[in-house]
Amino acid sequence: MTLIIIGAILLSIAAGYKTKINIGFFAIVFAYLIGAYGMGMSSSQVIHLWPIKIFFIILSVTLFYNFAMANGALEKLAGHLLYTCRDFPALLPLAIFAAATIIAALGAGFYTVLAFMAPMTLLLCQKTGMSKVIGGMAVNYGALAGANFMTSQSGVIFRGLMEGAGIDPSAAFTYATAMFVTTLILPLVVVGAYVLLFRHKLNIRIAPEKPAPFDTKQKQSLLLIIGLMAILLIVPVLHIAFPDNHGITYLNARIDIAFMAIIFSVISLLLRLADEKKVVAFVPWGTLIMICGVGMLIEVAIKAGVITVLSDWVSTTIPLWMIPLAMCVIGAIMSLFSSTLGVVTPALFPVVPAIALATGYNPMILFVCIVVGAQASAISPFSSGGSLILGSAPHGMNQGRLFNDLLFRAVPLGFGAALIATLILQGIL
């Protein structure tokens, strides 16, 4: 069954790539055939494998930010950002990385930051000639690194998963800190080295003209964006500062980015900030089908026990010195087709204590290697981060070329850096 499911994943990708038909459709077919006829699941059980959470998050968040796309607010904001960087154009990738990291670390979360900054970054690539690969990597890895901060969205989830796997809370916080530091330094080195080595070939062109001021609807869109981010930031920060306050705890448990985005979308509609049909048309429906279809097949793999087989194989088959590298590679392969938060870490974190006990490795290095590997390939167009970037491509940008750039240039570059980082960590820890 493990070989059948792995074969189905590979065949879905190959068939979609060859026929130019959305890969998600093939994945849905295989999920049904394997789940219903190979595992005895009912059709309703297979349907329930549809990753409704990631679907709803991407749908609602992109819908809200589409208002700012449709009325030109984000494009004009990109122009103002360009104007501020006019005297140091080569540092634009680092400026994008820093902005994404800071906003995500403050608590906005990976999806919020990427949904907000990916469209703007791709517009900047279109306007300046900056490489879409380095622009996409800068915004994606910045959002990932910031979200991994111990009190931010991903960092909190990682700590919860580790504690659920039997790790002491104080140790879990230490491990989460190591994850944050590693995933901050690694992309900073990659992006910084790229800028330093190719600074004379980047050919980033920034016009010195000051952009036109925002009109009323554009200002309202930007104010709503700031308002949404403020709500998503302030409540978690207050909860950290006043953990015993029942009112704040109540709000923090119920503030949800997807529902808040829908509320702000309704406000935008009432204010007539953009044409509703145009906003809905901008939703990346093809990307949603692809990521959710593949997600169904990954869920079938989890239910079939593929992950358990994988952990047993790692503990008993792989040479001891290669286990951290193996965890990095496994995380990277899984993240090619699925979410780090939704699939990779929930599936792999629980097996770490058993592998650490059997091999004598510090659990920290195994946890860190999983996250480093997973986030190295999170820019894949089949994964949540890459799919958001692909879905954020502005009109006029070749999506097929962007797809290939993300899969065949950005992923190998990130994966190679992750392997080097794993070897360094293995020597340190």
Secondary structure, 3 states (H helix, E strand, C coil): CHHHHHHHHHHHHHHHHHHCCCHHHHHHHHHHHHHHHHCCCCHHHHHCCCCHHHHHHHHHHHHHHHHHHHCCHHHHHHHHHHHHCCCCHHHHHHHHHHHHHHHHHHHHCHHHHHHHHHHHHHHHHHHHCCCHHHHHHHHHHHHHHHHCCCCCHHHHHHHHHHHHCCCCHHHHHHHHHHHHHHHHHHHHHHHHHHHHHCCCCCCCCCCCCCCCCCCHHHHHHHHHHHHHHHHHHHHHHHHHHCCCCHHHHHHHHHCCHHHHHHHHHHHHHHCCCCCHHHHHHCCCHHHHHHHHHHHHHHHHHHHCCHHHHHHHHHHHHCCHHHHHHHHHHHHHHHHCCCCHHHHHHHHHHHHHHHHHHHHCCCHHHHHHHHHHHHHHCCCCCCCHHHHHHHHCCCCCCCHHHHHHHHHHHHHHHHHHHHHHHHHHHHHHC
